[in-house]
Amino acid sequence: MSTSSATQVLFDAPGPKGRRRILLLSILSVVLIAALLAGALWQFHANGQLDPNKWVVYLRADYLAFLGQGLWGTLKVTALAAVVAFPFGLLLALARMSRLRLLSAVAITWIEFFRGIPMLLVVYAFLLALPAFGVTFPRFWMLVVPMILVSSAATAEVFRAGIRAVDKGQHEAADAIGLSRRDSLLYVILPQAVRLVLPSLILALVTLLKDSTLGYVVSYNELQFQGKTLVSITRYLVQTYLVVSVIYIVINLLLTRLALALDARMKKRAAAS
């Protein structure tokens, strides 16, 4: 089924009145957003928040280095969590799809538990609950381990969906040439599944980047925590968090664009084949 025919199945194409209504609503939405932004800028101006002296301080080398240290901390925990959580998520997906009922049940329990619990609660468990039983971790690991636990559960479902999305003909072809189930999965199915889910993994990386902001709970020196410290130094709350927000937005946009580019490239290859 082509993309256009699939779209028609999902919803009817709007007629002339529908298109005019959509255009009108789009224009009204843009005007409303522009009005809200103008109102916010006016309030900032009225309260002196746009004073250049409150912004140029963020061009100081020591402040930039301070925020850079926080950015490095953010990227470090995000990268380490991804390096561990993504392969672990693949193992969980394989365990859930295993023919061994006990192994599958354990994987399902793990995945559903950590998918359903907010990561903040897991962080608090490492910060408050475990130390009560004599189990303590450095601040770095009190953030990284919860990120791995939660992300591995979500990533497991991504991998499981990718494995199921591989065409059944690939399974049949592997059987036809005499490959065992293990070799078929390892050499035929998994490489294709990983390529299919690669854009989703990059979006999962965006989620991990956002989760790293919970480092403030354990006083880990990530970007948001450094921003909080900078507020106590400069007393410029609005300016500091806007600068920090822009940094997060730029990184997330770059990762999202990469995911979209990979997705478009994969669709183009699929259409060519």
Stockholm file with secondary structure:
# STOCKHOLM 1.0

chainA/1-273         MSTSSATQVLFDAPGPKGRRRILLLSILSVVLIAALLAGALWQFHANGQLDPNKWVVYLRADYLAFLGQGLWGTLKVTALAAVVAFPFGLLLALARMSRLRLLSAVAITWIEFFRGIPMLLVVYAFLLALPAFGVTFPRFWMLVVPMILVSSAATAEVFRAGIRAVDKGQHEAADAIGLSRRDSLLYVILPQAVRLVLPSLILALVTLLKDSTLGYVVSYNELQFQGKTLVSITRYLVQTYLVVSVIYIVINLLLTRLALALDARMKKRAAAS
#=GR chainA/1-273 SS CCHHHHHHHHSCCCCHHHHHHHHHHHHHHHHHHHHHHHHHHHHHHHTTTTCGGGTGGGGSHHHHHHHHHHHHHHHHHHHHHHHHHHHHHHHHHHHHTCSCHHHHHHHHHHHHHHHHSCHHHHHHIIIIIHHHTTCCCCHHHHHHHHHHHHHHHHHHHHHHHHHHHSCHHHHHHHHHTTCCHHHHIIIIIHHHHHHHHHHHHHHHHHHHHHHGGGGGGGTCCCHHHHHHHHHHHHCCHHHHHHHHHHHHHHHHHHHHHHHHHHHHHHHHHHHHC
#=GC SS_cons         CCHHHHHHHHSCCCCHHHHHHHHHHHHHHHHHHHHHHHHHHHHHHHTTTTCGGGTGGGGSHHHHHHHHHHHHHHHHHHHHHHHHHHHHHHHHHHHHTCSCHHHHHHHHHHHHHHHHSCHHHHHHIIIIIHHHTTCCCCHHHHHHHHHHHHHHHHHHHHHHHHHHHSCHHHHHHHHHTTCCHHHHIIIIIHHHHHHHHHHHHHHHHHHHHHHGGGGGGGTCCCHHHHHHHHHHHHCCHHHHHHHHHHHHHHHHHHHHHHHHHHHHHHHHHHHHC
//
